[in-house]
Amino acid sequence: MASVYSVECYKCGFRRPWITVGALMATVKTANYFPAFCKTCADLVSANIKPTPPVCTECNSSEIVVYGQKTRDPGGPLHHKSDLDGQHMCPSCREYTLRFFPSSILAD
């Protein structure tokens, strides 16, 4: 099952109203999407993390950092319910002020 998240940086105002997380039943064997910072695009993208290495869905680059523990504020709380909880590195201002908000669930 896939979910939709909105993303917002409370410091610089960077926003993405829609980012897909997860997989659809029709593509579960080949695609599983998760937010990532693409070094080639220099932007937050929905990356397909199923292949090794994961790839950017915009430019097909493998030069990505999947959002989670590596992008989370190192000074923040240690325990989180999911990899998207807490404050993460913003792709625009590079501060740990980016938050993910669950919006809806995609059913297929």
C-alpha positions as CSV (number, residue, x, y, z in Angstrom):
1,M,0.0,0.0,0.0
2,A,1.3,3.5,-0.8
3,S,0.8,6.7,1.1
4,V,1.0,10.3,0.2
5,Y,2.9,12.8,2.4
6,S,3.2,16.5,2.2
7,V,6.6,18.0,3.0
8,E,7.5,21.5,4.4
9,C,10.5,23.3,5.7
10,Y,9.5,25.7,8.4
11,K,12.7,27.8,7.9
12,C,12.9,28.5,4.2
13,G,9.3,27.6,3.1
14,F,10.3,24.7,0.8
15,R,7.2,22.7,0.1
16,R,6.1,19.5,-1.7
17,P,2.3,19.0,-1.4
18,W,2.6,15.4,-2.7
19,I,5.3,12.7,-2.3
20,T,4.6,9.0,-2.7
21,V,5.8,6.5,-0.1
22,G,5.4,2.8,-0.5
23,A,4.3,0.5,-3.3
24,L,1.2,-0.3,-5.3
25,M,0.1,-3.9,-5.7
26,A,0.5,-3.7,-9.5
27,T,4.2,-2.7,-9.2
28,V,5.2,-4.1,-5.8
29,K,7.8,-6.5,-7.3
30,T,9.6,-3.8,-9.2
31,A,8.9,-0.5,-7.4
32,N,8.8,0.8,-3.8
33,Y,9.0,4.6,-3.5
34,F,10.5,6.6,-0.6
35,P,11.5,10.3,-0.3
36,A,15.2,10.9,-1.1
37,F,17.6,13.7,-1.8
38,C,18.9,13.4,-5.3
39,K,22.4,14.9,-5.6
40,T,22.1,15.1,-9.4
41,C,18.7,16.9,-9.3
42,A,19.7,18.7,-6.0
43,D,16.0,18.2,-5.0
44,L,13.7,16.1,-2.9
45,V,12.4,13.3,-5.1
46,S,10.4,10.1,-4.8
47,A,13.0,7.4,-5.3
48,N,12.5,3.8,-6.3
49,I,14.3,1.9,-3.5
50,K,13.6,-1.6,-4.9
51,P,16.6,-1.8,-7.1
52,T,20.1,-1.9,-5.7
53,P,21.3,0.8,-5.7
54,P,18.1,2.9,-5.4
55,V,17.4,5.3,-8.2
56,C,15.9,8.8,-8.6
57,T,12.6,8.7,-10.5
58,E,13.3,12.1,-12.1
59,C,16.8,11.5,-13.6
60,N,17.5,7.8,-13.0
61,S,20.6,8.7,-11.0
62,S,21.8,6.4,-8.2
63,E,23.4,9.4,-6.4
64,I,20.7,9.7,-3.8
65,V,20.3,9.8,-0.1
66,V,17.1,8.1,1.1
67,Y,15.4,10.2,3.8
68,G,15.6,8.5,7.2
69,Q,18.3,8.2,9.9
70,K,21.0,9.8,7.7
71,T,19.0,12.9,7.0
72,R,17.4,13.4,10.4
73,D,18.6,16.1,12.8
74,P,21.5,14.5,14.8
75,G,20.6,16.7,17.8
76,G,17.0,15.5,17.8
77,P,15.3,12.6,19.7
78,L,16.8,9.2,19.2
79,H,13.6,7.2,19.0
80,H,11.0,7.7,16.2
81,K,7.9,5.8,15.1
82,S,9.1,5.8,11.5
83,D,12.0,7.0,9.3
84,L,10.0,10.1,8.3
85,D,9.4,11.3,11.9
86,G,11.4,14.2,13.3
87,Q,13.2,17.0,11.4
88,H,15.2,16.3,8.4
89,M,17.7,18.1,6.1
90,C,15.9,20.5,3.8
91,P,17.1,20.2,0.1
92,S,16.8,23.9,-0.3
93,C,18.4,25.6,2.8
94,R,20.3,22.5,4.0
95,E,19.0,23.0,7.6
96,Y,17.4,20.3,9.7
97,T,14.0,22.0,9.5
98,L,12.1,19.7,7.0
99,R,9.0,17.8,8.2
100,F,6.9,15.1,6.6
101,F,3.2,15.0,7.2
102,P,0.9,12.0,6.3
103,S,-1.8,13.2,3.9
104,S,-3.7,10.2,2.6
105,I,-3.4,6.5,1.6
106,L,-3.5,5.3,-2.0
107,A,-5.5,2.1,-2.4
108,D,-5.2,-0.1,-5.4
